[in-house]
Every structure is written in C-alpha cells, then in structure tokens.
Amino acid sequence: MSKTKKSTFRIHFHNNNKIYELYAHQVSQSQMAGFIEVGEIIFGEHSRLLIDPAEEKLKHEFGNVKNTYIPHFAVIRIDEVDRSGKNRILDNDGSTVTSFPGQATIPQNT
C-alpha cells in the first residue's frame, strides 16, 4: 500500500507592511468571498539549541490556528513546492512587489 504525499504550498502575502512567507498543506478558495483559505500550516522542527526568532513569532501567531483566511488583494503568490522551508517575515522596504491598487470586486451569484 503506497502513501500519498501531501502537497506543500508556499504562500507569500502582505500583512502589516511586511511580507509573510508561510508553508502549508492546504490552500483553497474560501467560501467567504474574497479570501484564500490556508490550513495545516507547517512549522519546522528545530533543536532546542537553535531557535529562529522570526519563525517563533509566526508559530506564536499561527500555531493554534486551524485555518487562516487571507484577503485576495493581500496575496502575492502561491507556489506548490516539493518540500517546506522556513516560515519567515520579510521587510517590505526596497521590494519591487506592490499591491494592486484598490479593492477587487467579486461578482455575486444571483
């Protein structure tokens, strides 16, 4: 019997003038209009001697979260990758990535 490997996604998005990079096993269109649903966020297992402060901050923020919902306009990029890396927060200073101006309008089903 073969085990099916879970997909791994890298999500980049804007939050509080920073760029967040998270790794997760589940990414989908949310039933709430205008949001991307991210679940099963992956946190690396580190030795007790070496702690990454940025990942610890993200683990504190997202560690007990079952699913998080990110607005479409905040998402920069979502990639399916072979393996997870470190979750991190990047400075937005000097970045060539900018948000699309204005709010996106999502058509409603009638």
Buried (B, 14 or more C-beta within 10 A) or exposed (E): EEEEEEEBBBBBBBEEEBBBBBBBBEBEEBEEEBBBBBBBBBBEEEEEEEEBEBBBEBBEBBEEEEEBBBBBBBBBEBEEEEEBEEBBBEEBEEEEEEEEEEEEEEEEEE
